[in-house]
Amino acid sequence: MTAMPAGDGPVLWAWEALRLLTAAAESQASGGRVTPSHPPTPDQGGDRELQTGLLRQLHRANGQLWLHEDEIRAAGRTDSDIAALRRAIERLNLERNDRIDRLNQAYALALRPHPAAPLATEAPGTALDRLSVLVLRLAYTRVRAHTDESLLDRLPLLQAQLFDLRQSIDLLIDDVRSGRRRFASYQAAKLYGSRPGRSA
């Protein structure tokens, strides 16, 4: 990829998303709290506003999943505690998959992939989900490295992964926008708690 794309137009670029995700992840990792936000509706704002709102919701779900998975591994949890946490994790995974699906739909509407273009291996929503999780991992590793110096060696690798993933997502968006590639959105199918109108 050559020049960094401008922060305007119908799409939210990954370099812009990274700033948003990093601020939220660092806040959570420092204080253990997830910033609440309201889910956007299909007619709320323009393309970028919709994508940003959906990304915030996706990152919020991933942040809550991170906290619940930490809680379920904590010592002293009763069977009822673990069962309740597992149910919460299932609900959050459904929300996460829904936001990924809706992000893919929003990017498809904004970019209008060329139907004859070669198929990319990943859709923007799935890639942004990986970016969200990686940002959380980096933020928590930085915080915990203050008291565990053995974690310091992980930081350069995580930062390199983050840089590569951000560049790859922006290249994907640019390729789809230019008609060089297209992506397919396969709605997630889970074996539990299926959403109305979708397969379990």
C-alpha positions in Angstrom: 0.0 0.0 0.0 1.4 3.4 -0.9 0.0 6.6 0.7 -2.3 6.3 3.7 -6.0 6.9 2.6 -7.7 10.0 3.6 -10.1 9.9 6.5 -13.2 10.7 4.5 -15.5 9.2 2.0 -18.0 6.3 2.6 -15.7 4.0 4.6 -14.0 3.8 7.9 -10.4 2.8 7.3 -8.5 0.5 9.6 -5.9 3.2 10.6 -8.9 5.3 11.9 -10.5 2.3 13.5 -7.2 1.6 15.3 -7.2 4.9 17.1 -10.8 4.4 18.3 -10.1 0.8 19.4 -6.8 1.7 21.2 -8.4 4.4 23.3 -11.2 2.2 24.5 -8.9 -0.8 25.1 -6.4 1.2 27.1 -9.2 2.7 29.2 -10.6 -0.8 29.9 -7.2 -2.4 30.6 -6.3 0.3 33.1 -9.6 0.3 34.9 -11.3 -2.9 34.0 -14.4 -1.2 32.7 -16.1 -1.4 29.3 -17.4 1.9 28.0 -21.2 1.5 27.2 -22.5 2.5 23.9 -25.8 2.1 22.1 -26.3 -0.1 19.0 -26.8 1.9 15.8 -29.8 1.4 13.6 -29.6 1.0 9.8 -30.8 4.5 9.2 -28.6 6.2 11.7 -26.1 8.6 10.0 -24.1 8.0 6.9 -21.9 5.0 5.9 -19.0 6.0 8.1 -21.2 6.8 11.1 -22.9 3.4 10.8 -19.6 1.6 10.5 -18.1 3.4 13.4 -21.1 2.7 15.6 -21.1 -1.0 14.7 -17.3 -1.2 15.4 -17.8 0.4 18.8 -20.5 -2.2 19.6 -18.2 -5.0 18.4 -15.3 -3.8 20.5 -17.6 -3.4 23.5 -18.7 -7.1 23.1 -15.0 -8.2 22.8 -14.1 -6.1 25.8 -16.8 -7.7 27.9 -15.9 -11.2 26.6 -12.3 -10.5 27.8 -13.5 -9.6 31.3 -15.9 -12.6 31.6 -13.2 -15.0 30.4 -10.9 -13.7 33.1 -13.6 -14.0 35.7 -14.4 -17.6 34.7 -10.8 -18.6 35.2 -10.6 -17.0 38.7 -10.2 -19.2 41.7 -13.2 -19.8 44.0 -15.9 -19.7 41.3 -18.9 -21.9 42.1 -20.7 -24.0 39.6 -23.6 -21.5 39.5 -21.1 -18.7 38.9 -19.5 -20.5 36.0 -22.8 -21.4 34.5 -24.0 -17.8 34.6 -20.7 -16.6 33.1 -21.0 -19.1 30.3 -24.5 -17.9 29.5 -23.2 -14.3 29.4 -20.4 -15.4 27.1 -22.8 -17.1 24.8 -25.0 -13.9 24.6 -21.9 -11.8 23.9 -20.7 -14.1 21.2 -24.1 -13.8 19.5 -23.8 -10.0 19.7 -20.2 -10.1 18.4 -21.2 -12.2 15.4 -24.2 -10.0 14.7 -21.9 -6.9 14.7 -19.5 -8.7 12.4 -22.3 -9.5 10.0 -23.7 -6.0 10.0 -20.2 -4.5 9.5 -19.8 -6.7 6.4 -23.2 -5.6 5.1 -22.3 -1.9 5.8 -19.0 -2.2 4.0 -20.6 -4.0 1.1 -23.1 -1.2 0.7 -20.4 1.4 0.8 -17.9 -0.3 -1.4 -20.2 -2.2 -3.8 -17.7 -5.0 -4.6 -17.4 -5.9 -8.3 -19.1 -9.3 -8.7 -16.4 -10.6 -11.1 -13.4 -9.6 -9.0 -11.3 -12.3 -7.4 -12.6 -13.3 -3.9 -10.6 -12.2 -0.9 -10.0 -14.7 1.9 -11.6 -12.4 4.6 -14.3 -9.8 4.8 -13.8 -6.4 6.5 -16.0 -7.2 9.5 -14.1 -10.3 10.3 -10.7 -8.6 9.9 -11.8 -5.7 12.2 -12.9 -8.2 14.8 -9.4 -9.6 14.8 -8.0 -6.1 15.0 -10.3 -5.4 18.1 -9.1 -8.5 19.9 -5.4 -7.8 19.1 -5.7 -4.3 20.4 -7.2 -5.6 23.6 -4.4 -8.1 24.0 -1.8 -5.5 23.5 -3.4 -3.1 26.0 -3.7 -5.7 28.7 -0.1 -7.0 28.0 1.2 -3.4 28.4 -0.6 -3.0 31.8 0.5 -6.4 33.1 4.0 -5.9 32.0 4.4 -3.2 34.7 4.3 -6.0 37.3 5.5 -8.9 35.2 8.7 -8.1 33.3 8.5 -11.4 31.4 5.7 -10.0 29.3 7.9 -7.1 28.0 9.3 -9.4 25.2 5.8 -9.9 23.9 5.1 -6.2 23.2 7.2 -5.8 20.0 5.6 -8.9 18.4 2.1 -7.7 19.3 2.9 -4.3 17.9 4.3 -5.8 14.7 1.2 -8.0 14.3 -1.0 -4.9 14.8 0.9 -2.9 12.2 0.7 -5.7 9.7 -3.0 -6.4 10.3 -3.9 -2.7 10.0 -2.1 -2.4 6.7 -3.7 -5.6 5.4 -7.2 -4.4 6.2 -6.7 -1.0 4.5 -5.2 -2.8 1.5 -8.3 -5.0 1.4 -10.6 -2.0 1.6 -8.7 -0.2 -1.1 -8.7 -3.3 -3.4 -12.4 -3.8 -3.0 -13.0 -0.1 -3.6 -10.9 -0.3 -6.8 -12.6 -3.4 -8.1 -9.5 -5.6 -7.7 -11.0 -7.9 -5.1 -14.4 -8.6 -3.6 -15.4 -10.3 -0.3 -18.2 -12.6 0.7 -20.1 -12.3 3.9 -21.1 -15.6 5.4 -23.5 -15.0 8.3 -22.2 -16.8 11.4 -24.0 -20.0 12.4 -23.7 -21.0 16.0 -24.9 -24.2 17.7 -26.5 -22.2 20.6 -28.8 -19.3 20.9 -29.5 -18.8 17.2 -30.9 -15.4 16.3 -34.5 -15.2 14.9 -34.6 -16.1 11.2 -31.1 -17.6 11.2 -29.9 -21.2 11.3 -28.5 -22.5 14.6 
